[in-house]
């Protein structure tokens, strides 16, 4: 085959991949930390109104600060989604009051996670404890996010993670609750495809936002991967640093992850990416805006994007 014929096949394939990426980015979400609340006016100038913005319950933030930041994000026009880290909620009354405050302020979405506390601060040790309490349903919250772990979790075995998703899906169907999954970020470019196939095998049909690390240097990625319990990735990464032959399996930048996920069309169940910002909300938002606008080219040999200036 001559070079022109080869080019005629390659260019349309790259164009189709870019089109899938741009389309996928239109419903993308990201996050802020409570201390980044003061960056909301700047974010408002970067991200379109209605963008889902999650508020992370970081280790040094209080539950009240998360609620305050969520209400501020809602006031500037974002679809605010605070993390409710249930192990860090002191009691049922505090949870009821916080959810009532959110609803009064127009917040209708939450992300229920267990949280990073080794022991519960109060009476809730798992997200199922909160769901089964009826407090969330009574509050009028209409959308509940839960966590997914394509690369596993260092503190929870795989069977328990899958059982939790199956149980929560059954709960959502029984209670008539709109539920979706937000996955943890990872470093294995192929892990999500394997996890997605397992979702189908287990008949878990909840909508999925795939978690992707935003632009960040490797030391920061490693720090947060350890903090988030992505044990499998970290063990493999340590091996990978001395085994470059398999470097193509790794995705340590958001463009590498998008390419790994979207080289083939994803199922309709995978609705959008969610970008973890790690305290760099504005930098992540600016990167998201460029990709959503198509202001990039795909460098296939390098497996990454070239952003337009």
N, C-alpha and C positions, 0 to 999 in steps of 0.2 A: 504493500500500500504506500502511495507517495505521501509527501509531507502535507500537501494541501488536503488530501482526503483525511489524513489523521487529524489535522486541525479542524476540519469540518465536523468531526465527531467529538473532539475534546471541548471545543468552545461552547457548543450548546449545553453539554453536560454541566460545565462550570456555571453557565448562566442559570440553569435550572436549579442548581444547588444554592446559588446566591439568592435567587427568588424565594426559595423555601426558607432560607435564613431570615430574610427581611420580613416575610410574612409571619414567621414564628415570633419575631421580636415585637410585633404590634401589641400584644397583650402582656409583655414582659413586666415583671415586678422586681422590686429591690427592697432594701432595708435601710433603716437608720438606727443608731443607738440613741438612748435618751440624751446624752450630752450633745448630740448633733441636732437637737431640736432648733438651735439657733441658725442652722444652715437651711432651714425650710424655705425661706424667701429665695435663696439662690437656687435650690432644687426646683422651686416653682417655675423659674425661668428656663430650666433645662428639660424637665419632664412634662408631658402633656397632662392636663387636668384629668382626673379619674385614674391615673396610674396607681396600681396597688403598691403601697409602701408599708412594709412590715416594720414593727418596732421591736427590736431585739431586746430581750431581758438579759443584759450583760451581767457578768459576775458582781460588779460593784454598783449596779443600779438597783434602786428600790422598786417595788411593785408600783408604788404611787407615781414614781417618775415615768414608768412605762405608760401608765394610763394618761398622765399629763401630756406626754409627747404624742400619743395617739390622737388625743383630742385636738392638739395643735396641728397635726398633719391633716386631720379632717377639715379643720377650719380653712386651710389654704387650698382645699380642693382635691386632695389625694384620697384614694380609697384606703383608709387607714386600717391596718390589721395588727393589733398588738399581740405579742407573744404572751400567753398565759402559762408561765412555768409553774405547774401545779405544786411541785414540792417546795416552792418558795412562797406559797400563799399561806398565811398564818391560820386562817380559819374560814368556815363557810360564810360567816357574816361579811368578812372583808371581801370575799369573792362576789357575793351578791351586791354589795354596795358599789364595787368597782364596775361590774357589768351594767348596773343601773346608770351609773355616771356616764359610761360609754354610750349607752343607748340614748340617753338624754342629749348627748352631744352629737348624735347622728352616726355613730360607729356601729356597724352591723356585722362586721367580720372579726373573727379572732383566730389565732393559731394556738391550739392546745398542745403543749409539750410537757414532758415530765420535768425537764430542767436539769441543771448540772449539779444540784445539791446532792451529796452522798446520802443524806438522811432527810426525810420530810420535815419541814419547819412546823407544819400543822397536821391536819387530819387527812390530807390527800397525798398519796404516794404514787399515784399513776393517773394518767388521763382518763382511764376507765372509771376510776373513783369519782371524778368530777362529772363525767357523762351520766353515770348511773345515779348521781345525787339529784338529778333533775334541775339543778340550779341554772345551767346554761339555757335549757329549753324555757324555763320560767322567765328568763331575762328578755326573751324576744330576739336573741341573736339568730340571724337567718343563715349565716355561713360559718362553718367550723372547719378549720384546717387541722390536719394531723400530720405527724412526721413519717417519712419513709426513709429507708436506709439501704440504698443499692449496694453499698460496700460493707454492710454490716456495722456493728457497733462493738467496741472492745468490751463493754460491760454487759451485753445482752446476747444470748446465743441466737443463731439464725432462726431456729424453729419458733422461739418465743416472739421474735419480731414479726414473722409471718402470721402467727396465730393472733397477735394483737391487731394486725390490719384486717384479718377476716372477722374478728369479733366487732371491731369498730364499724365495719361496713354493715354488718348485720344489725348493729344498734341503730345506725343512721336510717336504714330501711324501716325498722320497727318504729322509730320515733318520728319519722318524716322530716329528718334534718338534712339540709344540704351540706355535704361533706366533701372535702377534697384533700389530696395528699401534696405536701411540699417535701421534696426529698432533701436529704443532707447533701452537701457538696462532696466531691471526691477528687481523686487524682487518676483513677483508672478510666481511660477513655472508653473502654468497652463494657464497663460494669453495668451501665444503665440499660443497654440493650438486653443483657442477660436477665436483669431484674424485671424488665418490661415483659419478657417472655414468661417469666414465672408468675407475674400478675395475671396474665391471660390463662395460664394453666390452672391457677387457683380461682379463677372467675372473680377476681377483684376488679371492679369496674369503676371505681371512684376516679374522678378527673385528677390529673397529675400535673403539678408544676415541677419541672426538673431543676434541682438546685445546682448552680454553677458558681464557682468562685470568680468574683470580679477581678479586674486587673490588680495584681498584687505580687510583690517580690517573693521568691521562694521561702526565705526565712519566716515571713508572715504566714504563708500557706501552711508550712510545717507546724508552726505554733498553734494555729487554729484547728488544724487536723487532729493534733494531739488533744486539744481542749474539747473537741467535739466527739472524741471517741472513735475516730476512723482508724481503728487499729490495723485492719487488714491492709489498707493503703499505706500506712506508715511502715509496716514490716516489708511490704513489697518495694516501697520506694528506697529503703535502705539497701535492699538487694539490687535494685535497678541502678543505683549510682555506681555500682561496680560491674554492671552487665548492660552496656549500652546497646547491645545487639537488639534488644526489644524496646528501644526508646519509642517506637511508633505506637506502642500500647498506652503511653502515658499522655495525659493532657493536663498541663500545669498552667494553662492560660484559658480565658473564656472562649477565644476563637477556636482553639484546638478542641474544646468540648463541643461547641456548636457543630464543627465539622464532623466530629465523631458520631454525634447523634443524628445529624440530618443528611448524611451522605445518601441515605435511603429515606423515603418519606416515613414519618412516624405515624403511629395510630392516632385516631381522633381523640383517644383518651388522654393523650399528652397535649395539654392545652397551651402551654407557654413555658418559658424559662423563668427562673427566679434567681437573681444575682445577689450573692452574699458580698457585702461591701467591706466588712472587717474594719469599720470605723472610717472608711474612705468613701462616704456616700456620694459626694459631689463628683469625685473622679470616676466612680463607677457609672453614675448617671450620664456623664458626658460621653463615656464610651458607648453606653447603651443608645444614646441619641444618634451617634454616628452610624452605628450598625443598623438601627431601625430606618435611617434615611438612605441606606444603601451606599454610604460614603466610604466604601472599601472595595478592594479587589482581593480575590482569593489567590494566594501563592501556593499552588498545588505541590510543587516540589518540597517546599518547607512546611507544608501543612499548617498554614497560618494566614492571617489577614494582613494586607497592606492598607492602612488607613489613609484616606485622602487628607491632605493638609487643608 
